[in-house]
Amino acid sequence: MIFPLDLNIFGLVIPIHLITDILSFYLGYRYYVYLRKESRDYLSDERRFSIIVGAAVGALIGSRLLASLEHLDSFLHPETPLYYYANKTLVGGLIGGVIGVEITKFFFGIKTPTGDLFVFPILMGMGIGRIGCLLTGVSDGTTGNPSTIPWAFDQGDGISRHPTSLYEIIFIGFIFYLLKQFSRAKILRNGVLFRLFVVSYLLFRFAVEFIKPVETVFVGLSVIQISCFLFSLYYIYTILFILNSRTSLNSSNVMVNQ
């Protein structure tokens, strides 16, 4: 197999990652529209659109900023200003998107959780996007370290490497299935599903970065790992806060009934 597996149509080379990126946005959005019709979403179209815009802007900024910070020397002394735009990372996009949504909700005074409806469309988009990473190979910059494990393979540079994009695709499929079961069972309080998705993905990325060629900046951790760890801690705290609030509310109801 020769990487990248770009499409060649009558001499016109179309990058496979461009195709999967377009598909991820289109199919993810169509899936969101479908889920919204099936859900009890009481937000107006204007406010829902504002949240989507806030998420998109936050993801754009976050993905570029965190990816640029991965290499501090290049960040401080870029060869060209395009350096800050050319690099991107899913972790930064996810964190930036969450921050963008929270800023938008604060501006419009929206206090109810709004993320649960986006969980499965985002997972679908991420999975499709990672297929593009896998088919692009080492030139994408997401491949793992050299390895002799049986399933390691050459991804374009003549060296057998961890297929970290494949690991992520499998993980995304597993989380999609697991969270779908939680959603169908309706056992989670509003807002917890999205937080579980964020925490699960960030902890996965924290772990998988150990087998990728990254630049460490503090106690053997990369910028992405530090971001994953800190944001996961914050979201774990919010999950515990929500669950504790529910427990306290149930206890109060018991006292009133007595």
Secondary structure as GFF3:
##gff-version 3
##sequence-region A 1 258
A	DSSP	beta_strand	7	9	.	.	.	ID=ss1
A	DSSP	beta_strand	12	14	.	.	.	ID=ss2
A	DSSP	alpha_helix	16	38	.	.	.	ID=ss3
A	DSSP	alpha_helix	45	69	.	.	.	ID=ss4
A	DSSP	alpha_helix	72	76	.	.	.	ID=ss5
A	DSSP	alpha_helix	83	86	.	.	.	ID=ss6
A	DSSP	alpha_helix	90	108	.	.	.	ID=ss7
A	DSSP	three_ten_helix	116	118	.	.	.	ID=ss8
A	DSSP	alpha_helix	119	136	.	.	.	ID=ss9
A	DSSP	three_ten_helix	137	140	.	.	.	ID=ss10
A	DSSP	beta_strand	153	154	.	.	.	ID=ss11
A	DSSP	beta_strand	160	161	.	.	.	ID=ss12
A	DSSP	alpha_helix	164	185	.	.	.	ID=ss13
A	DSSP	alpha_helix	192	208	.	.	.	ID=ss14
A	DSSP	three_ten_helix	209	211	.	.	.	ID=ss15
A	DSSP	beta_strand	216	218	.	.	.	ID=ss16
A	DSSP	beta_strand	221	222	.	.	.	ID=ss17
A	DSSP	alpha_helix	223	257	.	.	.	ID=ss18
###
